Structure formats: structure tokens, C-alpha cells
Amino acid sequence: MNTYYLLGIIIGVIALVVQLAMLRLQLGAYRRHGHKSFLVLCLASVLALVYCVLTSVPYLVPLDMPALVQITAAGALIGGIGAVLAVWGTALLFKSYRELAEAAARNSAGGA
């Protein structure tokens, strides 16, 4: 196995572990808070996991060119949708935090 394939497998495994950790954190936050931002982020992480698996296939299984193109296209589509969901979920989370911080500031100013 040449260095290129070994490096690809190592990077894929690291990405998979990171995504699993992120998903676990997001699921825990969703269970505790029930906020839709965490649900959207969970969906993004699931798609990122699928993307990791799809993009790792060429490093594990020899593919002909049509299969490689199909997997690459599917990975690009799934990765793109996951990226959009990740940005949307993060925006929802920041919006929620902003609203919470503004409410706390109003309560603090009103109570002083």
C-alpha cells in the first residue's frame, strides 16, 4: 500500500472520529435543550459521517472510473447539503444565544 492511500485512510479515520464526537455533543445538547439548532447540527453531522464514508471508499476498494465519478458526485452532493445544514444550524444557535444574551441584559438593566 503506498503512502497516498495510507494517508487517505488515516485522514478518513480522523475525520470519522471527529464527526462522531461532534454528533455525540450535539445529540446531548439537543436532549438537554430541545433547541432546533442542535437538531439541524445533528443532521449536518450525520451527512458529514456519510460523506466521510463515501470519500473513504476509493482508498479501500479499487474502483473503475464510472464508479469513482458516481461516488465523488454523491459525496459532493451530500457534503454540500451537510455544509449548508451546518451553517444554518450554527446561525440558529448564534441567534438563540444572542436573544438569550439580550434578554439577560434587559433583566440585568431592569433589576439595577
Secondary structure, DSSP 8 states (H G I E B T S, - for coil): --HHHHHHHHHHHHHHHHHHHHHHHHHHHHHHH--HHHHHHHHHHHHHHHHHHHHHHHHHS---HHHHHHHHHHHHHHHHHHHHHHHHHHHHHHHHHHHHHHHHHHHHHHH-
